[in-house]
Amino acid sequence: MARICKLTGKRPSKGSIIWRSGKAKKRGGIGTHITAITKRRFFPNLQRVKTIVDGRVCHMRVAASAIKKGLITKPPKRNWKKAEAKA
């Protein structure tokens, strides 16, 4: 399943991890040096939430930032109770 937000279109982005060795000059060393650069991915903070779309309740994968912005409308809580079991 694609890690894409249905509302904002956020998707994984690319980046890198930079490995360094050595001690900083500020701390009395001779300086740090880059020893390796490896690729990595940054994933959006997706949440599966119930939303109202066209008057129907459905689940969507939405970024947490979209929830905070109020881009979704959550359905009202159901307050009915199950029927008592007849003895």
C-alpha positions in Angstrom: 0.0 0.0 0.0 1.4 3.4 -1.0 2.3 5.7 2.0 0.5 8.7 0.6 -1.8 11.1 2.4 -5.3 11.2 0.7 -5.7 14.9 1.6 -2.3 16.6 1.5 -0.6 14.3 -0.9 2.4 13.9 1.4 4.6 11.0 0.4 8.0 9.5 1.5 10.9 11.8 0.7 14.6 11.0 0.2 17.5 11.9 2.3 20.8 10.6 3.5 22.6 9.7 6.7 26.1 11.2 7.0 28.5 9.1 9.1 31.3 11.2 10.7 34.4 10.2 12.7 36.8 12.2 14.7 36.6 14.8 17.3 35.5 18.4 16.7 38.1 21.2 16.7 36.1 23.0 19.4 36.6 20.0 21.7 40.3 19.7 21.1 40.4 17.3 18.2 41.7 17.7 14.6 38.2 17.9 13.1 35.5 15.5 11.9 35.6 13.7 8.6 32.8 12.1 6.6 33.4 8.4 6.3 30.2 7.3 4.5 26.9 8.6 3.2 24.0 6.2 3.0 20.5 6.7 1.6 17.4 6.8 3.7 13.7 7.7 3.5 11.5 10.0 5.5 8.0 8.7 5.9 4.9 10.9 6.6 3.1 10.3 9.9 0.0 8.6 8.4 -2.9 7.6 10.6 -6.0 5.5 9.6 -9.0 7.5 10.8 -12.8 7.3 10.2 -14.0 10.3 8.2 -17.3 11.5 6.7 -17.0 11.7 2.9 -20.1 12.6 0.8 -22.3 11.7 3.8 -20.8 8.3 4.3 -18.4 7.1 7.0 -15.2 5.6 5.6 -11.6 5.0 6.6 -8.8 7.1 5.2 -5.0 7.2 5.6 -4.3 10.8 6.5 -1.2 12.6 7.7 -1.3 13.7 11.3 -0.7 17.3 10.2 -4.0 17.2 8.2 -5.9 16.0 11.3 -4.4 18.9 13.3 -5.4 21.4 10.7 -9.0 20.1 10.8 -9.1 19.0 7.2 -11.2 16.0 8.1 -14.6 15.7 9.8 -14.9 12.8 12.2 -18.3 11.0 12.5 -20.3 11.4 15.7 -19.9 8.8 18.4 -22.4 6.0 18.4 -24.2 5.8 21.8 -26.5 2.8 21.4 -26.1 -0.3 23.4 -26.5 -3.9 22.4 -29.8 -5.5 23.1 -29.8 -7.5 26.4 -29.6 -11.2 26.0 -33.0 -12.8 26.7 -32.8 -15.5 29.3 
